[in-house]
Amino acid sequence: MELTPNEKRSVALKGKFFPRKNIKYEPRLKTKCPVCGKELSIDSKRSKEYKVFYCKIHNPGNFKKGHVPWNKKYNKLIIKYCTWCGRKLLRKTHDAKVYGNSFCNNQCLGKWLSEKYKSNKYFAGGWRKECIKRDNNTCRLCGKIAEQQGCNMSVDHIIPYEAFHGNHIKATQLANLWCLCKNCHADKSNWEAHFNLSIEEWLIIIKEKYPQLINQLKGFDINLE
């Protein structure tokens, strides 16, 4: 009578269908707990790491009654106020010490960040919105739209921002921007990490890799200050 697949599997697990051969197990060592004298069976590998072994009850690593954990003081709740709207909040001591500012939700955080970087020339230029509007919020490489990704497309610098050495006016020209999805943006960033080139060298290598950008890069002003 043939065995079913489930019966073969169960027999194999018991070691009868495919018996194990030539396996040598190191013998376990016997010792006693120095506190209560209870006999213990210890793996021979552990005997090389430790000299004394305790039972579960008298193990000095166990938590004892009345013991105060070292991190208990960081789990206390303290009263904080939302940095944007002033709403009363409860935060852990550790979080309040590390992060400083506290917010009700992401909406308050977003409003606070927009107000904080309102005077920043890099973020306040509106170049992201212009690029998304020009490209219809669509990836220029794979054609994926924002609805498929679930969020707006990433605005990528065709010539990497590091090549401009902090000159955000030249780096954020509309001719140096295009929309990419998350995957295409990650692939391009990984490719850029292998090079450390000047702006002129980047123009040459990008036109070779992305021929569809040749006409767009004609409007790029390399002498803009």
C-alpha positions as CSV (number, residue, x, y, z in Angstrom):
1,M,0.0,0.0,0.0
2,E,1.5,3.3,-1.0
3,L,1.7,6.2,1.4
4,T,-0.1,9.5,0.7
5,P,2.1,12.7,0.4
6,N,1.1,13.7,3.9
7,E,2.0,10.3,5.4
8,K,5.3,10.4,3.6
9,R,6.0,13.8,5.1
10,S,5.1,12.8,8.6
11,V,7.3,9.6,8.3
12,A,10.2,11.7,6.9
13,L,10.0,14.1,9.9
14,K,10.3,11.1,12.3
15,G,13.5,10.0,10.6
16,K,12.1,6.7,9.4
17,F,11.7,7.5,5.7
18,F,15.0,9.3,5.3
19,P,17.1,8.1,8.3
20,R,19.9,10.4,9.5
21,K,23.3,8.8,9.5
22,N,26.8,9.7,10.9
23,I,25.6,12.6,13.1
24,K,27.6,13.0,16.3
25,Y,26.2,15.0,19.1
26,E,28.4,16.3,21.9
27,P,27.4,15.0,25.3
28,R,25.7,17.3,27.7
29,L,27.4,18.2,30.9
30,K,25.9,17.8,34.4
31,T,26.4,20.4,37.0
32,K,24.6,21.9,40.1
33,C,23.1,25.3,41.0
34,P,25.5,26.8,43.6
35,V,22.5,28.2,45.5
36,C,20.0,25.4,45.8
37,G,22.0,22.4,44.6
38,K,19.5,21.5,41.8
39,E,21.0,19.3,39.1
40,L,21.3,21.0,35.7
41,S,22.0,19.6,32.2
42,I,24.2,22.0,30.3
43,D,25.1,22.1,26.6
44,S,28.8,21.6,26.2
45,K,29.2,24.7,24.0
46,R,27.8,26.9,26.8
47,S,30.3,25.4,29.3
48,K,33.1,27.1,27.3
49,E,31.5,30.5,27.7
50,Y,30.4,30.4,31.4
51,K,31.9,28.8,34.5
52,V,28.9,28.9,36.9
53,F,25.3,28.0,36.0
54,Y,22.2,28.8,38.0
55,C,18.7,27.4,37.9
56,K,15.8,29.6,36.7
57,I,14.8,30.7,40.2
58,H,18.2,31.8,41.4
59,N,19.5,33.3,38.2
60,P,21.0,36.7,39.1
61,G,19.8,38.1,35.7
62,N,16.1,37.7,36.7
63,F,14.1,40.8,37.7
64,K,13.4,40.9,41.4
65,K,10.4,42.3,43.2
66,G,10.9,46.1,43.8
67,H,13.6,46.4,41.1
68,V,13.4,49.6,39.1
69,P,14.3,49.3,35.4
70,W,16.9,51.8,34.2
71,N,14.6,53.1,31.5
72,K,11.5,53.7,33.6
73,K,12.2,57.4,34.1
74,Y,12.1,57.8,30.3
75,N,8.5,56.3,30.1
76,K,6.9,58.9,32.3
77,L,4.2,61.1,30.7
78,I,4.7,64.8,30.8
79,I,2.5,67.7,29.6
80,K,3.6,69.4,26.4
81,Y,1.9,71.9,24.1
82,C,1.6,71.8,20.3
83,T,4.2,74.1,18.8
84,W,1.8,75.3,16.1
85,C,-1.7,75.5,17.7
86,G,-0.9,75.3,21.4
87,R,-3.1,72.2,22.1
88,K,-2.3,70.3,25.3
89,L,-0.6,67.0,24.7
90,L,0.9,64.1,26.7
91,R,4.4,63.0,25.6
92,K,7.0,60.6,27.0
93,T,10.0,62.1,28.7
94,H,12.4,60.6,26.3
95,D,10.5,61.8,23.2
96,A,10.2,65.3,24.6
97,K,13.9,65.5,25.4
98,V,15.0,64.2,22.0
99,Y,12.6,65.8,19.6
100,G,11.9,69.1,21.4
101,N,9.0,70.3,19.3
102,S,5.6,68.5,19.7
103,F,2.7,68.5,17.3
104,C,-0.9,67.3,17.3
105,N,-0.7,65.7,13.8
106,N,1.0,66.0,10.5
107,Q,-1.2,69.0,9.5
108,C,0.2,71.1,12.3
109,L,3.7,69.9,11.5
110,G,3.2,70.8,7.8
111,K,1.9,74.3,8.6
112,W,4.9,74.9,11.0
113,L,7.4,73.7,8.4
114,S,5.9,75.9,5.7
115,E,6.0,78.9,8.0
116,K,9.6,78.1,9.1
117,Y,11.0,77.8,5.5
118,K,8.8,80.6,4.1
119,S,11.9,82.9,3.7
120,N,14.2,80.1,2.5
121,K,15.1,80.8,-1.2
122,Y,15.5,77.2,-2.0
123,F,12.0,76.1,-0.9
124,A,10.1,79.3,-1.5
125,G,10.9,79.6,-5.2
126,G,7.9,77.6,-6.4
127,W,10.0,75.6,-8.9
128,R,8.5,72.3,-7.7
129,K,5.0,73.4,-8.6
130,E,6.1,74.8,-11.9
131,C,7.8,71.5,-12.9
132,I,4.9,69.3,-11.8
133,K,2.5,71.5,-13.8
134,R,4.7,71.4,-16.9
135,D,5.1,67.6,-16.8
136,N,1.4,67.0,-15.9
137,N,2.6,65.2,-12.7
138,T,3.8,62.3,-14.8
139,C,7.1,60.4,-14.8
140,R,9.2,61.4,-17.8
141,L,10.9,58.0,-18.0
142,C,8.2,55.3,-17.5
143,G,5.1,57.4,-18.0
144,K,3.5,56.6,-14.6
145,I,1.0,59.1,-13.3
146,A,0.4,60.4,-9.8
147,E,-2.8,58.3,-9.3
148,Q,-0.8,55.1,-9.9
149,Q,1.9,56.1,-7.4
150,G,-0.5,57.5,-4.8
151,C,1.3,60.8,-4.3
152,N,2.9,63.6,-6.4
153,M,5.9,62.8,-8.5
154,S,9.4,63.6,-7.3
155,V,11.0,66.7,-8.8
156,D,14.6,65.7,-9.8
157,H,17.6,67.8,-10.7
158,I,18.8,66.6,-14.1
159,I,22.3,67.8,-13.2
160,P,22.7,66.8,-9.6
161,Y,22.4,69.6,-7.0
162,E,25.9,68.7,-5.6
163,A,27.5,69.9,-8.8
164,F,26.3,73.5,-8.2
165,H,28.0,73.8,-4.8
166,G,25.0,75.4,-3.1
167,N,24.0,77.8,-6.0
168,H,20.3,77.0,-5.7
169,I,19.3,79.7,-8.3
170,K,21.3,77.9,-11.1
171,A,20.3,74.4,-9.8
172,T,16.6,75.1,-9.8
173,Q,16.2,76.4,-13.3
174,L,13.1,74.9,-14.9
175,A,15.3,73.5,-17.7
176,N,17.2,71.5,-15.1
177,L,14.1,69.9,-13.6
178,W,11.9,67.0,-14.5
179,C,9.3,64.7,-12.8
180,L,10.2,61.1,-11.9
181,C,8.4,58.4,-10.0
182,K,9.9,57.0,-6.8
183,N,11.5,54.0,-8.6
184,C,13.0,56.0,-11.5
185,H,14.2,58.6,-9.1
186,A,16.0,56.0,-7.0
187,D,17.6,54.4,-10.0
188,K,18.9,57.8,-11.3
189,S,20.2,58.7,-7.8
190,N,22.1,55.4,-7.6
191,W,23.6,56.0,-11.0
192,E,24.7,59.5,-10.1
193,A,26.5,58.3,-7.0
194,H,29.2,56.7,-9.1
195,F,30.4,60.1,-10.5
196,N,31.9,63.3,-9.2
197,L,31.8,65.7,-12.2
198,S,31.5,69.4,-13.0
199,I,28.4,70.9,-14.6
200,E,30.0,70.8,-18.1
201,E,30.9,67.2,-17.7
202,W,27.4,66.3,-16.5
203,L,25.8,68.0,-19.5
204,I,27.8,65.7,-21.8
205,I,27.1,62.5,-20.0
206,I,23.4,63.2,-19.4
207,K,22.8,64.0,-23.1
208,E,24.3,60.6,-24.0
209,K,22.2,58.7,-21.4
210,Y,18.9,60.7,-21.8
211,P,18.7,61.9,-25.5
212,Q,15.1,63.1,-24.8
213,L,16.5,65.9,-22.7
214,I,18.7,67.5,-25.3
215,N,16.1,70.1,-26.4
216,Q,15.2,70.9,-22.8
217,L,18.8,71.4,-21.8
218,K,19.2,74.0,-24.5
219,G,17.4,76.4,-22.3
220,F,19.8,75.8,-19.3
221,D,21.8,78.9,-18.5
222,I,25.2,77.7,-17.3
223,N,26.4,81.2,-16.6
224,L,23.5,82.2,-14.4
225,E,24.5,83.6,-11.0
